[in-house]
Amino acid sequence: MSNMPEVSDDGPIEDSMLDSYDSTSTAVLEPADDAAAADSEWTGACCEKCKARLLSDIVSVCGRCGWYASMGSYIELDPTWETDSEAEPATVETPRPGVQHWLTLVPRWCWVIAATMLALVIESVVARLATPADSWIRTTWSLSQLAIGFSAAFGCHVFNFLVLAAEDAEFGLFDLFVKPLKLWARTIQNLPSRLWLANAATNGLAAALLSVLVIGGVPYDRLWDWGVKQPPKQDLMGAIMDRVKQLDNGEGSGDLEKSIGDFAGNKGDELKEKPKTALPKPRENTDCVILGYLLDGEGRLSTLLLGTVKGGQLVYAGNVAPKLPADEMKTLTESLKLIESKRPIIRIDYAATWVQPKFTCRVSFGQRAKSGLLRDIEWSKLLGSIEKR
């Protein structure tokens, strides 16, 4: 090549300028270190010319040199195509939902119902802790809350039915009792509309349940007692009537000790027949007639003397302490005073106030002696009265 300076339209080109052109023409562009390292580790499709990796096996266009293998020639590429095709989608880590996220999903009306129900629970616990056990205060509180809660729940249920039946002809009268959940499912779907109705019904049911489960003090025995006295067994009534007829006819005065049994003889039999060691036996129940009573120092009924049936005859059974409410105890005492008698219907060597054989009761006992005397007597309940035939 000649060293003569070349001439251009603008004038002669200096040697320094030629040197700069030479250095520029001989410069080689090489990929960056990180790109070269990535291409060296690539195991997929590569460019035939520059060994750059290809992102697609179908379209084999090299994004670096522009070699199009299918056409066997270089093509000119849009600079933005290379950036879009080679850019990998950014991975955004989605944070795990926390407690606060789940709390925001709870509707606001749920918080209203939960808050009022929590207040009911606290009120019931305070009532349980603040009132004495088996006191009239706890009983009154529990029964009042039970009645108010049940009335509120039932009233809201009827009102909800009337509203839905007026809006939709699908609901009939039988749905009020047969399909109550269907009615409330429709109301819940429309919440927070009529939130006060759903809240009142829910808390009414909760108040009724809490009065029974938490507060307690509900006298179940008295709630189920309708005041109907169960009549005594027929064998006891027959023995009493037979004995009354004997006394009316003037019979049976000579064989009292033999046929009916006196108190002293029964007591002796109890001492003789009592075993030294005896296994506990299950308690039994029997019906007795009240023959007399004793009062304590304050004039209250403390002890009842009883008679029972033994071999078809009326015998002395023992005495028992009655366990009745104060009002029933007072009524029984007044009734016994109206039928007092000078002597018992059977011979009993015991100092007591005797009465006519009219009122009966049921007791439980541990063992029965041969004479008919009952051991370990406990009061069960008062039965119906006996009327003379």
SVG drawing of the C-alpha trace seen along z (x, -y; Angstrom):
<svg xmlns="http://www.w3.org/2000/svg" viewBox="-118 -21 123 83">
<polyline fill="none" stroke="black" stroke-width="0.4" points="0.0,0.0 1.4,-3.4 2.2,-5.9 1.0,-8.8 -1.5,-11.0 -4.9,-10.6 -6.8,-13.6 -10.4,-14.2 -12.9,-16.8 -12.1,-18.8 -8.3,-18.6 -5.4,-16.3 -5.7,-13.9 -2.9,-14.1 -0.9,-11.1 -2.3,-11.4 -5.8,-11.2 -4.9,-8.1 -3.5,-6.5 -6.7,-7.2 -8.7,-5.7 -6.5,-2.7 -6.9,-2.1 -10.7,-2.6 -11.0,-0.2 -9.1,2.5 -11.0,2.3 -13.0,5.5 -16.1,5.4 -16.2,8.1 -19.0,9.0 -18.9,7.9 -17.4,10.3 -20.8,11.1 -22.4,11.7 -19.5,14.0 -19.8,15.9 -23.5,16.3 -23.0,17.5 -20.4,20.0 -22.7,21.6 -25.7,21.7 -26.5,25.2 -29.4,24.3 -29.4,23.0 -26.5,20.7 -25.7,18.5 -23.5,20.0 -21.4,16.9 -20.9,15.3 -21.9,18.2 -24.4,16.0 -27.4,17.8 -30.7,17.8 -33.9,17.3 -36.0,19.3 -35.3,22.4 -38.0,21.5 -36.9,18.0 -33.1,18.3 -32.2,14.7 -29.1,13.7 -29.9,10.6 -26.2,9.7 -24.8,10.0 -28.1,10.2 -27.3,13.6 -30.5,15.2 -29.6,18.9 -32.8,19.7 -32.0,17.1 -28.2,17.6 -27.5,13.8 -27.3,10.9 -30.3,8.7 -30.6,5.3 -32.4,5.5 -34.4,2.9 -32.4,2.0 -35.6,2.2 -36.3,5.8 -33.1,7.1 -33.9,5.5 -37.5,6.8 -36.7,10.3 -33.7,10.8 -35.1,9.1 -36.4,11.6 -39.6,10.9 -39.0,9.5 -40.1,11.8 -42.0,9.9 -42.4,11.8 -45.9,11.6 -45.8,11.2 -47.7,13.8 -51.0,12.5 -50.8,11.9 -53.3,11.6 -54.1,8.1 -55.0,9.1 -57.4,11.7 -59.0,9.3 -59.7,6.9 -61.7,9.6 -64.2,9.9 -67.3,7.8 -68.0,4.9 -71.4,6.4 -69.6,9.5 -67.6,7.3 -70.9,5.7 -72.4,9.1 -69.2,10.4 -68.9,7.4 -72.4,7.6 -72.1,11.3 -68.8,10.8 -70.6,8.4 -73.2,11.0 -70.6,13.6 -68.9,11.1 -72.3,10.3 -73.1,14.0 -69.7,14.8 -70.1,11.8 -73.6,13.0 -72.2,16.5 -69.3,15.2 -71.2,12.4 -74.3,14.4 -74.2,17.2 -74.8,20.7 -78.4,22.0 -79.6,18.5 -82.8,16.8 -80.8,14.0 -79.0,16.3 -82.2,18.2 -84.1,15.0 -81.3,13.6 -80.9,16.8 -84.7,17.3 -85.1,13.6 -82.2,13.8 -83.6,17.1 -87.1,15.6 -85.9,12.4 -83.4,14.1 -85.9,16.7 -88.6,14.0 -86.3,11.8 -85.1,14.6 -88.6,15.8 -89.9,12.3 -87.2,11.6 -87.8,14.9 -91.5,14.0 -90.7,10.5 -88.1,11.8 -90.7,14.2 -93.3,11.5 -90.8,9.2 -89.6,11.9 -93.1,13.2 -94.2,9.7 -91.2,9.3 -91.2,12.8 -94.1,15.1 -91.8,18.1 -92.0,18.1 -95.1,19.7 -96.5,20.1 -94.9,23.5 -91.4,22.1 -91.8,20.3 -91.5,23.6 -90.2,26.1 -87.5,24.1 -86.2,21.5 -82.7,21.7 -83.9,20.9 -85.4,17.6 -82.3,16.5 -80.0,17.6 -81.8,15.0 -81.5,12.4 -77.7,13.1 -77.2,12.7 -78.7,9.2 -76.5,8.0 -75.8,5.4 -79.4,4.7 -81.5,5.3 -78.4,5.8 -80.3,4.9 -82.7,7.8 -79.9,10.4 -78.0,9.0 -81.0,9.2 -81.9,12.7 -78.3,14.0 -77.8,12.4 -81.2,13.6 -80.3,17.2 -76.9,16.6 -78.4,15.0 -80.8,18.0 -77.9,20.5 -75.6,18.6 -78.3,18.4 -78.4,22.2 -74.7,23.1 -72.9,20.3 -75.1,18.7 -77.0,21.8 -79.3,21.8 -82.4,23.0 -84.6,25.1 -85.3,27.9 -87.2,30.0 -89.6,27.2 -90.0,26.3 -91.2,29.8 -93.3,30.1 -96.9,29.2 -98.3,29.7 -99.8,33.1 -99.1,35.4 -98.5,39.0 -100.9,41.4 -99.4,44.0 -99.3,47.7 -102.4,49.7 -101.0,52.1 -100.3,49.2 -103.8,47.8 -105.3,51.2 -103.5,51.8 -104.5,48.4 -108.1,48.9 -108.2,52.4 -106.7,51.0 -109.2,48.1 -112.1,50.6 -110.7,52.7 -110.6,49.7 -114.1,48.6 -115.5,52.1 -113.6,52.4 -111.4,55.2 -107.7,55.6 -107.1,54.3 -105.8,57.6 -103.3,58.5 -101.6,55.1 -98.2,56.5 -98.6,59.6 -100.1,58.4 -99.0,54.8 -95.8,54.6 -95.0,52.1 -92.1,49.8 -90.2,51.5 -90.4,54.9 -89.2,53.4 -86.3,51.7 -85.3,55.1 -85.5,56.8 -83.3,54.1 -80.6,54.8 -80.7,58.6 -80.9,58.6 -78.2,56.0 -75.3,57.9 -71.8,57.3 -70.3,56.9 -72.6,56.3 -71.8,55.3 -73.5,52.1 -76.7,52.8 -78.4,50.6 -81.1,48.4 -84.7,49.2 -87.8,47.0 -91.1,47.5 -94.3,45.6 -95.2,44.7 -98.1,43.0 -97.5,40.2 -98.6,41.3 -97.2,38.4 -94.8,35.5 -92.4,33.6 -91.6,29.9 -88.3,28.2 -87.7,25.4 -88.9,22.8 -92.1,24.6 -91.0,25.9 -91.7,29.4 -88.6,31.5 -89.5,35.2 -92.2,37.4 -93.2,40.8 -94.1,43.2 -95.9,46.5 -95.5,48.9 -96.8,52.3 -95.4,55.6 -97.2,58.8 -100.3,56.9 -100.5,55.2 -99.6,51.7 -96.5,51.5 -94.2,48.9 -91.5,47.9 -89.4,45.4 -89.0,41.6 -87.5,39.3 -86.7,35.6 -88.7,34.1 -86.9,32.0 -89.4,29.6 -89.3,26.0 -90.2,23.5 -93.7,22.8 -94.6,26.5 -93.2,27.3 -95.4,24.6 -98.5,25.9 -97.8,29.5 -97.4,28.5 -100.7,26.6 -102.4,29.6 -101.1,32.0 -102.4,29.9 -105.9,30.0 -106.0,33.9 -104.4,34.4 -105.5,37.6 -105.2,38.7 -103.4,41.9 -101.7,43.5 -103.5,45.9 -101.1,48.6 -99.3,49.0 -96.1,47.0 -94.3,46.4 -93.1,43.0 -93.9,39.4 -95.2,37.5 -98.2,35.6 -100.3,38.2 -102.4,37.6 -104.9,39.4 -103.5,41.6 -104.2,39.2 -100.9,37.9 -98.4,40.2 -94.8,39.9 -92.0,41.8 -88.7,42.6 -85.6,44.5 -83.9,46.9 -80.9,49.1 -82.3,52.2 -85.6,53.5 -85.8,55.5 -88.1,58.6 -90.5,56.5 -90.8,54.0 -88.7,51.3 -86.7,49.4 -83.0,48.5 -81.2,45.5 -84.3,43.7 -84.1,40.6 -86.9,38.4 -87.8,38.6 -91.0,36.7 -94.6,36.0 -97.3,38.1 -101.0,37.6 -103.5,37.8 -105.8,40.7 -109.5,40.1 -111.8,42.4 -114.0,44.6"/>
</svg>
